[in-house]
Amino acid sequence: MRECGYTPQEKLVFHRFLARRRYPKFHIYASVSANKKTAVLNLHLDQKRPSYKGSHAHSAEYDGPVVENEAVRIQSFYS
């Protein structure tokens, strides 16, 4: 994931900032198969920080052209 420009946030969680500030950012939750030969990446775009203190809810996009283009970009590193 580092090759793609992502920074580890915690185990199997990564992010990549789009500008020189914290938001918007791409956020990935990864899971690895039992045989450790494949990974599934759950990608979304966090548009802004959570609205309420202590809340994890945020304004995120899970599809659309920006997210789809990022998925294609990531796949290009692994094909």
N, C-alpha and C positions, 0 to 999 in steps of 0.2 A: 504494500500500500504506500510505502514511502516513495517508491519509484513513481507513483502517480501523483505525488504532491500532498499526500495525506499524512496527518500527524496522529499518532496514537493518543487517545483520550483516556482509555482504560482498556482492560482486556477485551479484545474483539470489537472495540468501538473506535472510530476514526473520524476526523473532520478535516476539511480544507476550506480556508477562508477565501472569499472571492475578492475581497478588497483588503486594505490595511487596517481593518477594524473587525470586530467579533462577528458582525452580521452584515449581510447574509453569508451563510456558510453551508457547504455540503456536509452531510452527516451520514455515516455508514455504520450499521450494525451488522457484523459478520457472524456466520455460524459455519462450523466445519463438520463435514460428514464423519461418521464413526471410523472409517478407514483412512481419514485425513487426506484423501485424494481430491476432494472437491470442496468448494466453499460457496456459500450463498450470501450475497451482499444485499442488504436492505438499504437502499439509497433514498434520501430525501433532501430537500433544500429548506433549511431554517431561514425564514425571512427576517425574523426579529426575535429578541429574547422573550422568555415567558413573561406574561403580563402581570402576574401576581407573585409576590414573594413566596417561596416555598413550593410553587407550582411547577410542574414539568410541562404543562401545556404551552404550546407555542404555535406560531403561524408557520406552517410547513406545507410544502408542495411535494407530493409523492409521484406526480406524473406531469406531463407537459414537455414542451420542446427543450427547455433548459435542463431538466432532469434527464431526459432521453439523450441529449447530446453528451452529457457527462457520463452516462452509462456506456455509450459508444466509445468515448475517450478512454475510459478505464479498461474496457474490453480490448482495445488496441494494444495495451501493454502485455496482455496475456495470450494473444493469438499468434 
